[in-house]
Amino acid sequence: MEVAIIGGGASGLIAAIVAKRNKANVKIYEKMNRVGKKILATGNGRCNFTNMYISLDRYHGTNIKKAAKVLNFFDLSYTLSFFEDLGIYVYTDESGKVYPNSLQASSILDVLRYEIERLNIETITEFEVRELRKNKEKFSIIGSDRTCYADKVILCCGGKASPQLGSDGRGYEIAKSLGHNVIEPFPALVQLRLEGKYFKRMNGVKFEGTVKAFTDKKSVREDNGEILFTDYGISGPPILQISRKVLEEMYKGANVFLSVDMFPNLSKLMLYDIISDRFKRIGYKNLEDSLIGLINKKLIPVVLIEAGLERKDIKCSKLNKREIYKIIDILKEWKFKVVGHNNWLQAQVTAGGIDLSGINNDTLESKKVKGLYFAGEILDVDGDCGGFNLQWAWSSGYTAGYFSSII
Ligand SMILES: Cc1cc2nc3c(=O)[nH]c(=O)nc-3n(C[C@H](O)[C@H](O)[C@H](O)COP(=O)(O)OP(=O)(O)OC[C@H]3O[C@@H](n4cnc5c(N)ncnc54)[C@H](O)[C@@H]3O)c2cc1C
């Protein structure tokens, strides 16, 4: 029996290995000149390939409960032993993110490729699948200049995020042509564009802080860590983490705002004591100079403008309590309106995708076309930042590879 894997990314590579170990005749069709390009870019080149705290509540999608069986079938412990058997010694950081101990994403790709070669799995690169048809028992896999055939197909060619690494959304068109419903994709784990005129001045400023997203009616999500102001708005791990929920609300038509806290470990009262004491001790300095050393210098004029205290000549000792609190309000609750996001080129993950209700949630086989399976980001499942997306790729790739080769 021949199983065709369309897309040699994380989910496709593991699917190929499992199917071949189950004695299927496996071929990988990959449009780029080599497989696994996206894996090399993951985790800032270190590949955060899973997380010690995998659970369904770290995943999102319209029918997300249907992903539970797949995450349990090839779970964290199976994933760790699968990679350990291939030679990966793991390093886990204090937040639970798991990396290869080499801290090289290439290690993950190397061990997968080594296993693909050891199992003699045929990999056909620079083959972009344009169309997929099923005639009686066989699938026709149609490329630009030739057609190949298979008994079963696993469609795992990714979503729309980072198309420069191969995944450009064509998989959705293929799935639609075979009767599947696609939940409208939008970028997740992406930088946010904010309203405001001072971002060029603040470009490059980093700090450890907390960000809270909210609409007129409710709070949306919050996270903390290193935040970065950019010339278009805001970036950094906490921003990527909250971006999915922010954009979900925006696409529903809500106005979404961020509140940024640059001193998350201090209450407003504690910060007041620190600043008023400072203003007493260095009361001879003007307002701008008095904040040097407390916050990044690039932020000082902007914070003062936002606080309505733009008088450059005034000595800091002259500020009254109400004016000090105006500064504190900006440092602890700087409010911005979200006006958009960066494009697919910068997005790490796709939210939306092939609707899970059209798929058997035990096996990942299509309910519409017998012998067609799905895996990875092409499905309407996206995870938080922290190894959750690759875990979904491993779990779903393993599941599709396993069931396509035994049934
Ligand atoms: C910069 C970046 C950093 C990331 N870091 C992490 C991280 O640290 N941890 C984590 O968990 N997740 C991370 N992710 C997300 C994670 O990489 C993806 O969710 C995961 O790789 C998805 O696997 P996949 O197999 O579904 O798709 P992909 O890895 O996108 O693979 C799809 C493959 O299909 C091929 N293809 C596409 N269309 C066709 C076609 N028509 N014919 C043939 N082949 C086709 C593509 O070329 C590609 O090789 C990151 C993503 C990016 C972009």
The ligand as a Gaussian input file, in Angstrom:
#p B3LYP/6-31G(d) Opt

LIG

0 1
 C        9.653000      31.581000      12.852000
 C        8.830000      30.464000      13.480000
 C        9.181000      29.999000      14.736000
 C        8.434000      28.973000      15.325000
 N        8.840000      28.485000      16.536000
 C        8.151000      27.459000      17.095000
 C        8.609000      26.865000      18.309000
 O        9.689000      27.176000      18.828000
 N        7.826000      25.893000      18.868000
 C        6.655000      25.465000      18.296000
 O        5.996000      24.599000      18.847000
 N        6.230000      25.979000      17.122000
 C        6.949000      26.950000      16.505000
 N        6.531000      27.454000      15.296000
 C        5.323000      26.860000      14.658000
 C        5.654000      25.496000      14.036000
 O        6.867000      25.590000      13.340000
 C        4.551000      25.025000      13.077000
 O        3.303000      25.035000      13.742000
 C        4.819000      23.638000      12.547000
 O        6.057000      23.612000      11.852000
 C        3.708000      23.190000      11.609000
 O        4.080000      21.956000      11.029000
 P        3.342000      21.462000       9.704000
 O        4.004000      20.190000       9.320000
 O        1.895000      21.444000       9.895000
 O        3.621000      22.584000       8.619000
 P        4.980000      23.167000       8.022000
 O        6.076000      22.980000       8.996000
 O        4.641000      24.532000       7.565000
 O        5.283000      22.224000       6.796000
 C        4.486000      22.193000       5.634000
 C        5.344000      21.714000       4.489000
 O        4.519000      21.536000       3.341000
 C        5.180000      22.053000       2.211000
 N        4.139000      22.404000       1.214000
 C        3.264000      23.422000       1.264000
 N        2.437000      23.394000       0.212000
 C        2.814000      22.332000      -0.534000
 C        2.332000      21.801000      -1.758000
 N        1.297000      22.330000      -2.403000
 N        2.966000      20.697000      -2.269000
 C        4.021000      20.139000      -1.617000
 N        4.500000      20.616000      -0.448000
 C        3.896000      21.699000       0.098000
 C        5.943000      23.238000       2.748000
 O        7.005000      23.609000       1.892000
 C        6.404000      22.714000       4.089000
 O        7.654000      22.078000       4.024000
 C        7.278000      28.446000      14.662000
 C        6.951000      28.911000      13.399000
 C        7.726000      29.912000      12.791000
 C        7.354000      30.383000      11.422000

